[in-house]
Amino acid sequence: MYNFSYQKVSSIADAVEAMQKAEDGKFVAGGQTMLPTMKHRLASPSDIIDLGGIDELSGINVDGDTVTIGAMTNHAAVAASSDVQSAIPALAKLAGNIGDPAVRNRGTIGGSIANNDPAADYPAAVIALGATVNTNKRQIAGDEFFTGMFETALEEDEVITSVSFSKADAAAYMKFENPASRYAIVGVFVVKSGDGVKVGVTGATPCAHRGMRLEEALNGNFSADAVDGVEIPVEKMNADIHASAEYRAHLVKVMTKRAVEACS
Ligand SMILES: Cc1cc2nc3c(=O)[nH]c(=O)nc-3n(C[C@H](O)[C@H](O)[C@H](O)COP(=O)(O)OP(=O)(O)OC[C@H]3O[C@@H](n4cnc5c(N)ncnc54)[C@H](O)[C@@H]3O)c2cc1C
C-alpha cells in the first residue's frame, strides 16, 4: 500500500468537504473492495474518507410500498430485516447469498452499487425493481445509474445516501455463482408488477443491464417456456476462466426460467 491520509467524518456535509479538499480522495464504506484494491496497488488515493461514522446512512425504512435502505446498511442487516423479508423477499434472499459472513457483515449496499462490479448481485435488483438511487445531490433512476464496467452516474464528490425499492407483485433472483466468492457468474432478477415484467441481468456482460428481449417474451407469456425462443447475443457476453460467452448466454436463459418459476 502507498501512504494515504485517513479521515473519519460524522456528517455528509463533512464527507463532501473532505472530498473536495482532497487531491485524489475516495470514500470508503466497509472497505471490502476498496482495501484489497489499495493493497494490490490498483488504486492509490491521497485521502480515504470513512463514511462509517455517519449515522443517517444506515438503516431500513418502509413507507407504504417503498422500502428505503441506507447506503451504509450491510448485506447481513438487509438479509435479516423482517421489513425487507416481508416487503420484497427476493431482495432479502439476494443479500443473504452475497459472499460469506465476513463480507456480508462489512459490505454495504452503497459500496456494492457504487463499485458496480460486473458480477455483483445488487445491480440486477436495482434495475429490475426500478429502484431509485438517492444521493446528497439528486435522485438517479436505477436504469440510468450503471453506466459501464465499474462505472456509474456518480460524480466524484457525490455520496449515495440510500436506495429506494418499490414492492412488486412477485419477484425472484436466481444466480449461478462462483463457488469460491459467490459473485454471480450470471444472475437474473425477475419482477412482475402492474407495469409488466422487468428483468435485470448481472454477471453476463461488462455491466448489469435490462434483459429487454426476455421482458418482451415474458410480457406476452409469463412462463418459463416463453424464454426458450429468446435469442441471447453471445458476442455481448463476458468470457473468462470461469465461463465462456456461450455458457453465459445459456445461463442467462436458465437463470431466467428458474426465476420465473420461483415467481409463479
Ligand atoms: C471475498 C468477497 C466475496 C464477495 N462476494 C460477493 C457476492 O457474492 N456478491 C456481490 O454482489 N458482492 C460480493 N462481494 C462484494 C461485497 O459484497 C461488497 O459489496 C463490495 O466489495 C463493496 O464493499 P463495501 O461496501 O465495503 O464498499 P467499499 O469497498 O468501501 O467501497 C467500494 C467503492 O464504493 C465507493 N463507495 C462506497 N460507499 C459509497 C457511498 N455511500 N457513496 C458513494 N460511493 C461509495 C467507494 O469509494 C469505492 O469506490 C464480495 C467481496 C469479497 C471481498
The ligand as an SDF file (V2000), in Angstrom:
LIG
                    3D

 53 58  0  0  0  0  0  0  0  0999 V2000
  -14.4600  -12.3750   -0.8150 C   0  0  0  0  0  0  0  0  0  0  0  0
  -15.5510  -11.4900   -1.3430 C   0  0  0  0  0  0  0  0  0  0  0  0
  -16.6940  -12.0760   -1.8510 C   0  0  0  0  0  0  0  0  0  0  0  0
  -17.7290  -11.2800   -2.3620 C   0  0  0  0  0  0  0  0  0  0  0  0
  -18.8380  -11.8810   -2.8870 N   0  0  0  0  0  0  0  0  0  0  0  0
  -19.8250  -11.1160   -3.4060 C   0  0  0  0  0  0  0  0  0  0  0  0
  -21.0060  -11.7060   -3.9470 C   0  0  0  0  0  0  0  0  0  0  0  0
  -21.2240  -12.9140   -3.9040 O   0  0  0  0  0  0  0  0  0  0  0  0
  -21.9270  -10.8620   -4.4960 N   0  0  0  0  0  0  0  0  0  0  0  0
  -21.7760   -9.4970   -4.5100 C   0  0  0  0  0  0  0  0  0  0  0  0
  -22.6430   -8.7880   -5.0130 O   0  0  0  0  0  0  0  0  0  0  0  0
  -20.6790   -8.9190   -3.9700 N   0  0  0  0  0  0  0  0  0  0  0  0
  -19.7190   -9.6880   -3.4220 C   0  0  0  0  0  0  0  0  0  0  0  0
  -18.6240   -9.0780   -2.8570 N   0  0  0  0  0  0  0  0  0  0  0  0
  -18.5790   -7.5920   -2.8060 C   0  0  0  0  0  0  0  0  0  0  0  0
  -19.0710   -7.0680   -1.4480 C   0  0  0  0  0  0  0  0  0  0  0  0
  -20.3600   -7.5430   -1.2470 O   0  0  0  0  0  0  0  0  0  0  0  0
  -19.1150   -5.5310   -1.2960 C   0  0  0  0  0  0  0  0  0  0  0  0
  -20.4020   -5.0270   -1.5170 O   0  0  0  0  0  0  0  0  0  0  0  0
  -18.2570   -4.7800   -2.2060 C   0  0  0  0  0  0  0  0  0  0  0  0
  -16.9480   -5.3070   -2.0920 O   0  0  0  0  0  0  0  0  0  0  0  0
  -18.2090   -3.2840   -1.8100 C   0  0  0  0  0  0  0  0  0  0  0  0
  -17.6910   -3.2240   -0.4950 O   0  0  0  0  0  0  0  0  0  0  0  0
  -18.0440   -2.0870    0.5350 P   0  0  0  0  0  0  0  0  0  0  0  0
  -19.4950   -1.9190    0.6530 O   0  0  0  0  0  0  0  0  0  0  0  0
  -17.2610   -2.3960    1.7580 O   0  0  0  0  0  0  0  0  0  0  0  0
  -17.5110   -0.7570   -0.1870 O   0  0  0  0  0  0  0  0  0  0  0  0
  -16.0170   -0.1810   -0.2410 P   0  0  0  0  0  0  0  0  0  0  0  0
  -15.0810   -1.2670   -0.6290 O   0  0  0  0  0  0  0  0  0  0  0  0
  -15.7090    0.5650    0.9940 O   0  0  0  0  0  0  0  0  0  0  0  0
  -16.1910    0.8570   -1.4380 O   0  0  0  0  0  0  0  0  0  0  0  0
  -16.3610    0.3960   -2.7710 C   0  0  0  0  0  0  0  0  0  0  0  0
  -16.4690    1.6080   -3.7060 C   0  0  0  0  0  0  0  0  0  0  0  0
  -17.6830    2.2920   -3.4670 O   0  0  0  0  0  0  0  0  0  0  0  0
  -17.4670    3.6580   -3.1230 C   0  0  0  0  0  0  0  0  0  0  0  0
  -18.4930    3.9760   -2.1300 N   0  0  0  0  0  0  0  0  0  0  0  0
  -18.7740    3.2560   -1.0160 C   0  0  0  0  0  0  0  0  0  0  0  0
  -19.8570    3.7690   -0.3900 N   0  0  0  0  0  0  0  0  0  0  0  0
  -20.2350    4.8440   -1.1110 C   0  0  0  0  0  0  0  0  0  0  0  0
  -21.3060    5.7890   -0.9700 C   0  0  0  0  0  0  0  0  0  0  0  0
  -22.2100    5.7270    0.0260 N   0  0  0  0  0  0  0  0  0  0  0  0
  -21.4040    6.7780   -1.8990 N   0  0  0  0  0  0  0  0  0  0  0  0
  -20.5220    6.8430   -2.9300 C   0  0  0  0  0  0  0  0  0  0  0  0
  -19.5230    5.9730   -3.1120 N   0  0  0  0  0  0  0  0  0  0  0  0
  -19.3780    4.9820   -2.2190 C   0  0  0  0  0  0  0  0  0  0  0  0
  -16.0260    3.7110   -2.6210 C   0  0  0  0  0  0  0  0  0  0  0  0
  -15.4420    4.9900   -2.8220 O   0  0  0  0  0  0  0  0  0  0  0  0
  -15.3660    2.6490   -3.5030 C   0  0  0  0  0  0  0  0  0  0  0  0
  -15.0460    3.1990   -4.7580 O   0  0  0  0  0  0  0  0  0  0  0  0
  -17.5890   -9.8600   -2.3410 C   0  0  0  0  0  0  0  0  0  0  0  0
  -16.4330   -9.2640   -1.8020 C   0  0  0  0  0  0  0  0  0  0  0  0
  -15.4350  -10.0600   -1.2870 C   0  0  0  0  0  0  0  0  0  0  0  0
  -14.2210   -9.3910   -0.6960 C   0  0  0  0  0  0  0  0  0  0  0  0
  1  2  1  0
  2  3  1  0
  2 52  2  0
  3  4  2  0
  4  5  1  0
  4 50  1  0
  5  6  2  0
  6  7  1  0
  6 13  1  0
  7  8  2  0
  7  9  1  0
  9 10  1  0
 10 11  2  0
 10 12  1  0
 12 13  2  0
 13 14  1  0
 14 15  1  0
 14 50  1  0
 15 16  1  0
 16 17  1  0
 16 18  1  0
 18 19  1  0
 18 20  1  0
 20 21  1  0
 20 22  1  0
 22 23  1  0
 23 24  1  0
 24 25  2  0
 24 26  1  0
 24 27  1  0
 27 28  1  0
 28 29  2  0
 28 30  1  0
 28 31  1  0
 31 32  1  0
 32 33  1  0
 33 34  1  0
 33 48  1  0
 34 35  1  0
 35 36  1  0
 35 46  1  0
 36 37  1  0
 36 45  1  0
 37 38  2  0
 38 39  1  0
 39 40  1  0
 39 45  2  0
 40 41  1  0
 40 42  2  0
 42 43  1  0
 43 44  2  0
 44 45  1  0
 46 47  1  0
 46 48  1  0
 48 49  1  0
 50 51  2  0
 51 52  1  0
 52 53  1  0
M  END
$$$$
